[in-house]
């Protein structure tokens, strides 16, 4: 059992990161306390098949069988490949899908809502499916026009999805900071989190990840750590630290004492757009404990919890890249 604070760890993601966040939530449900998904889809949606990922799980949601995915979840638990999904019952979930999204159709997110409804108390599932947003992370202070489709896939819709995610998971929030110090973003060697048997190349992970530490934070007994999975074409390799700086999380984290982790995928021949593995390009066990990307994310979360979750002095006295 990992030595983690109970009830303070959470996850979110956009697009491929949304699918990855669902995987992470289901795999490690005993260690988390909530999730936020923007334009993602149900656990095991692609069933290890890229063709399914590019059709049923994106533009043809009528072919998604939620019952089959629930059966697959039960099979994975019985095989001791994921945590008991009954852990999800009291965990808040936030779901966002823009009305103009033509990359991951709203029907996919509706299937995700149905999937979660099988496990999570219905009163804890919050949805926002009425904003005229395209496929992007949604903010209230940065990015393209709300209906625009294009890099860096951050759109200003006058609405903070990051804030809504935090409020759903953690309850009442202090207002976000108007600005945050760039120096609060630290880079870290991501290779140290990759499980044995994999390299950065075979795991599809970059050499660096990023962490946002709130100014003068302290969280000995109530530390909140949130891991964010970026979308395709949003890694450091593609857009530098734009997503880390402008997805909206840091402004809320600054005033609400939340450490935010930003692991990074790196594009390769099997994954040219730098997406998280939600169809099996790293291993057929991509949605289990044995998935290198999922394990690396949890290892990163544990490392932060054990080494940097006390105060700013602790962070500054530890070697980061």
C-alpha positions as CSV (number, residue, x, y, z in Angstrom):
1,X,0.0,0.0,0.0
2,X,1.4,3.4,-0.9
3,X,1.9,5.8,1.9
4,X,-0.4,8.6,0.6
5,X,-2.7,11.0,2.3
6,X,-6.2,9.7,2.3
7,X,-8.8,11.6,0.4
8,X,-6.6,14.3,-1.1
9,X,-5.4,13.0,-4.4
10,X,-7.1,13.6,-7.7
11,X,-6.7,13.5,-11.5
12,X,-8.0,15.2,-14.6
13,X,-7.2,15.3,-18.3
14,X,-8.2,16.6,-21.8
15,X,-8.8,14.4,-24.9
16,X,-6.2,11.6,-24.8
17,X,-5.4,12.9,-21.4
18,X,-9.1,12.6,-20.6
19,X,-9.1,8.9,-21.5
20,X,-5.9,8.5,-19.5
21,X,-7.4,10.3,-16.5
22,X,-10.3,7.8,-16.5
23,X,-7.8,4.9,-16.7
24,X,-5.8,6.4,-13.8
25,X,-9.0,7.0,-11.8
26,X,-10.2,3.4,-12.3
27,X,-6.8,1.7,-11.9
28,X,-6.0,3.5,-8.6
29,X,-9.5,4.2,-7.3
30,X,-8.5,3.2,-3.7
31,X,-5.9,6.1,-3.6
32,X,-7.9,8.9,-5.3
33,X,-10.8,11.0,-4.3
34,X,-12.1,12.4,-7.6
35,X,-11.6,13.1,-11.3
36,X,-12.3,15.7,-14.0
37,X,-12.6,14.7,-17.6
38,X,-12.7,17.1,-20.6
39,X,-13.5,15.5,-23.9
40,X,-12.5,12.0,-22.9
41,X,-14.3,8.7,-22.8
42,X,-15.0,5.5,-20.8
43,X,-12.5,3.1,-19.4
44,X,-11.3,0.5,-21.9
45,X,-13.2,2.2,-24.7
46,X,-10.7,1.4,-27.4
47,X,-10.3,-2.2,-26.3
48,X,-6.7,-2.2,-27.4
49,X,-7.6,-1.4,-31.0
50,X,-6.6,1.9,-32.7
51,X,-9.4,1.6,-35.3
52,X,-12.0,1.5,-32.4
53,X,-10.3,4.5,-30.8
54,X,-10.6,6.5,-34.0
55,X,-14.3,5.6,-34.6
56,X,-16.4,4.4,-31.7
57,X,-14.5,6.4,-29.0
58,X,-14.4,9.7,-30.9
59,X,-17.0,10.2,-33.7
60,X,-19.3,7.1,-33.5
61,X,-20.4,6.7,-29.9
62,X,-23.4,4.7,-30.9
63,X,-21.1,1.7,-31.1
64,X,-19.9,2.0,-27.5
65,X,-21.5,-0.6,-25.3
66,X,-21.3,0.6,-21.7
67,X,-22.3,-2.8,-20.5
68,X,-19.4,-4.4,-22.2
69,X,-17.0,-1.8,-20.7
70,X,-18.4,-2.4,-17.2
71,X,-17.9,-6.2,-17.8
72,X,-14.3,-5.4,-18.8
73,X,-13.8,-3.4,-15.7
74,X,-15.1,-6.3,-13.6
75,X,-12.8,-8.7,-15.5
76,X,-9.7,-6.4,-14.8
77,X,-10.6,-6.3,-11.1
78,X,-11.1,-10.0,-10.9
79,X,-7.7,-10.4,-12.6
80,X,-6.2,-8.1,-9.9
81,X,-5.1,-5.6,-12.6
82,X,-7.0,-2.6,-11.1
83,X,-8.4,-1.5,-7.7
84,X,-11.9,-2.4,-6.7
85,X,-14.2,-0.1,-8.7
86,X,-16.6,0.1,-5.7
87,X,-14.1,2.6,-4.4
88,X,-15.5,5.1,-6.9
89,X,-18.9,5.3,-5.2
90,X,-18.3,8.5,-3.1
91,X,-15.8,10.2,-5.5
92,X,-17.0,13.3,-7.2
93,X,-16.6,13.4,-11.0
94,X,-16.7,16.4,-13.3
95,X,-17.4,16.0,-17.1
96,X,-17.0,18.7,-19.7
97,X,-18.0,18.5,-23.4
98,X,-18.3,21.4,-25.7
99,X,-21.2,21.6,-28.1
100,X,-18.8,22.4,-31.0
101,X,-16.4,19.5,-30.3
102,X,-16.0,17.5,-33.5
103,X,-13.1,15.5,-32.3
104,X,-14.6,13.7,-29.4
105,X,-18.4,13.9,-29.8
106,X,-20.6,14.7,-26.9
107,X,-22.1,11.2,-27.3
108,X,-18.8,9.7,-26.1
109,X,-18.9,11.8,-23.0
110,X,-22.5,10.8,-22.4
111,X,-21.3,7.2,-22.6
112,X,-18.7,8.1,-20.0
113,X,-21.4,9.6,-17.8
114,X,-23.3,6.4,-18.1
115,X,-20.2,4.4,-17.3
116,X,-19.5,6.4,-14.2
117,X,-23.1,6.3,-13.1
118,X,-22.7,2.5,-12.7
119,X,-20.2,3.2,-9.9
120,X,-20.5,6.8,-8.6
121,X,-23.4,8.2,-6.6
122,X,-25.4,10.2,-9.2
123,X,-25.4,13.3,-7.0
124,X,-21.6,13.4,-7.3
125,X,-21.5,13.5,-11.1
126,X,-21.4,17.1,-12.4
127,X,-21.6,17.8,-16.1
128,X,-21.2,20.8,-18.3
129,X,-22.4,20.0,-21.9
130,X,-23.9,23.4,-22.9
131,X,-21.0,25.7,-23.7
132,X,-20.2,26.4,-27.4
133,X,-16.7,25.2,-27.1
134,X,-14.5,23.3,-29.5
135,X,-12.0,20.5,-28.7
136,X,-9.8,22.2,-26.1
137,X,-9.0,22.9,-22.5
138,X,-11.5,25.6,-21.5
139,X,-10.3,28.7,-19.6
140,X,-11.6,32.1,-18.6
141,X,-8.4,34.1,-19.3
142,X,-6.3,32.6,-22.0
143,X,-6.4,30.9,-25.4
144,X,-8.2,30.9,-28.8
145,X,-11.8,31.9,-29.4
146,X,-14.1,29.4,-27.7
147,X,-15.3,27.8,-31.0
148,X,-11.8,27.7,-32.5
149,X,-10.0,24.4,-33.4
150,X,-6.3,24.5,-33.3
151,X,-3.1,24.7,-31.3
152,X,-2.4,25.0,-28.4
153,X,-5.9,23.6,-27.9
154,X,-6.7,26.0,-25.1
155,X,-9.8,28.1,-25.6
156,X,-11.0,31.1,-23.7
157,X,-14.7,30.6,-23.1
158,X,-15.1,32.8,-20.1
159,X,-15.3,29.6,-18.0
160,X,-12.6,27.8,-16.0
161,X,-12.8,24.1,-16.5
162,X,-9.9,23.7,-14.1
163,X,-11.8,25.7,-11.4
164,X,-14.9,23.6,-12.0
165,X,-12.8,20.4,-11.6
166,X,-11.3,21.5,-8.3
167,X,-14.7,22.8,-7.0
168,X,-16.3,19.5,-7.9
169,X,-13.6,17.4,-6.3
170,X,-12.7,19.5,-3.2
171,X,-15.7,21.6,-2.6
172,X,-15.7,25.3,-1.9
173,X,-12.6,27.1,-3.3
174,X,-11.0,30.4,-2.6
175,X,-11.1,32.6,-5.8
176,X,-8.2,32.0,-8.1
177,X,-5.0,34.2,-8.1
178,X,-4.9,36.9,-10.8
179,X,-1.3,35.9,-11.6
180,X,1.1,33.2,-10.5
181,X,4.9,33.3,-10.2
182,X,6.6,31.4,-13.1
183,X,9.3,30.3,-10.7
184,X,6.7,28.1,-8.9
185,X,6.8,25.8,-11.8
186,X,9.6,23.2,-11.3
187,X,10.9,20.7,-13.8
188,X,11.8,17.2,-12.7
189,X,13.5,14.2,-14.3
190,X,10.6,12.0,-15.4
191,X,12.8,9.0,-16.1
192,X,13.0,8.2,-12.4
193,X,9.2,7.4,-12.4
194,X,9.2,5.0,-15.3
195,X,8.7,1.4,-14.0
196,X,11.4,-1.3,-14.5
197,X,11.4,-2.9,-17.9
198,X,10.7,0.3,-19.8
199,X,12.7,3.3,-21.0
200,X,11.4,6.7,-21.8
201,X,11.2,5.7,-25.4
202,X,9.3,2.5,-24.9
203,X,7.0,4.1,-22.4
204,X,6.4,7.1,-24.7
205,X,7.4,9.5,-22.0
206,X,9.6,12.7,-22.2
207,X,12.7,13.1,-20.0
208,X,11.1,16.0,-18.1
209,X,7.8,16.5,-16.2
210,X,6.6,19.7,-14.5
211,X,5.2,20.5,-11.0
212,X,3.4,23.6,-9.8
213,X,4.0,24.4,-6.1
214,X,1.8,27.2,-4.6
215,X,3.8,30.0,-3.0
216,X,4.6,29.3,0.6
217,X,2.3,26.2,0.6
218,X,2.1,23.9,3.6
219,X,0.2,20.7,3.6
220,X,1.4,18.3,6.3
221,X,-2.0,16.7,7.0
222,X,-4.3,18.0,4.3
223,X,-2.0,18.0,1.2
224,X,-3.9,18.1,-2.1
225,X,-2.0,16.7,-5.1
226,X,-3.6,16.8,-8.5
227,X,-2.2,15.1,-11.6
228,X,-3.1,16.6,-15.1
229,X,-2.8,14.6,-18.3
230,X,-2.4,17.0,-21.3
231,X,-4.0,16.2,-24.6
232,X,-2.4,15.2,-28.0
233,X,-0.1,17.9,-29.5
234,X,0.1,19.6,-26.1
235,X,3.3,18.2,-24.6
236,X,6.5,20.2,-23.9
237,X,7.9,18.7,-27.2
238,X,5.0,20.4,-29.1
239,X,4.2,23.7,-27.3
240,X,6.8,24.1,-24.6
241,X,5.3,25.0,-21.2
242,X,2.2,26.6,-22.6
243,X,-0.2,24.0,-21.3
244,X,1.5,23.9,-17.9
245,X,1.3,27.6,-17.6
246,X,-2.1,28.4,-19.2
247,X,-4.5,25.4,-18.7
248,X,-5.9,27.3,-15.7
249,X,-5.0,24.9,-12.8
250,X,-2.2,27.0,-11.3
251,X,-4.3,30.0,-10.6
252,X,-6.6,27.9,-8.4
253,X,-3.8,25.9,-7.0
254,X,-2.0,29.0,-5.8
255,X,-4.8,30.1,-3.5
256,X,-6.1,26.7,-2.5
257,X,-2.9,24.9,-1.5
258,X,-2.9,22.3,-4.3
259,X,0.3,20.8,-5.8
260,X,-0.3,20.2,-9.6
261,X,1.7,17.6,-11.5
262,X,2.1,17.7,-15.3
263,X,3.6,14.5,-16.6
264,X,4.7,14.7,-20.3
265,X,4.3,12.3,-23.2
266,X,6.8,12.4,-26.1
267,X,5.8,11.6,-29.7
268,X,7.3,8.6,-31.5
269,X,6.6,6.5,-34.6
270,X,3.8,4.7,-32.9
271,X,2.4,7.9,-31.4
272,X,3.2,10.8,-33.8
273,X,0.8,13.3,-32.2
274,X,2.1,12.8,-28.6
275,X,-1.1,11.3,-27.2
276,X,-1.4,9.4,-23.9
277,X,-1.7,5.6,-24.4
278,X,-5.4,4.8,-24.3
279,X,-5.4,2.2,-27.1
280,X,-2.3,0.1,-26.5
281,X,0.8,1.5,-28.3
282,X,3.0,0.8,-25.2
283,X,1.5,-2.5,-24.1
284,X,-1.7,-4.4,-24.3
285,X,-1.9,-3.8,-20.5
286,X,-2.1,-0.1,-21.0
287,X,-5.2,0.2,-18.7
288,X,-3.9,-1.8,-15.7
289,X,-1.3,-1.6,-13.0
290,X,1.3,-2.7,-15.5
291,X,0.8,0.2,-17.8
292,X,4.1,2.2,-17.8
293,X,2.5,5.6,-18.2
294,X,-0.1,5.0,-15.5
295,X,2.5,3.6,-13.1
296,X,4.9,6.5,-13.8
297,X,2.1,8.9,-13.0
298,X,1.4,7.2,-9.7
299,X,5.1,7.0,-8.9
300,X,5.4,10.7,-9.5
301,X,2.4,11.4,-7.2
302,X,4.0,9.2,-4.5
303,X,7.4,10.9,-4.9
304,X,5.9,14.3,-4.5
305,X,3.9,13.1,-1.5
306,X,6.9,11.6,0.2
307,X,9.5,14.3,-0.6
308,X,7.9,17.6,-1.4
309,X,4.5,17.8,0.3
310,X,5.5,19.7,3.4
311,X,6.7,23.2,2.6
312,X,8.5,25.3,0.1
313,X,11.8,25.0,1.9
314,X,11.7,21.2,1.5
315,X,11.3,21.6,-2.3
316,X,14.1,24.1,-2.6
317,X,16.5,21.9,-0.7
318,X,15.8,18.9,-3.0
319,X,17.5,18.7,-6.4
320,X,15.0,19.3,-9.2
321,X,16.1,19.7,-12.8
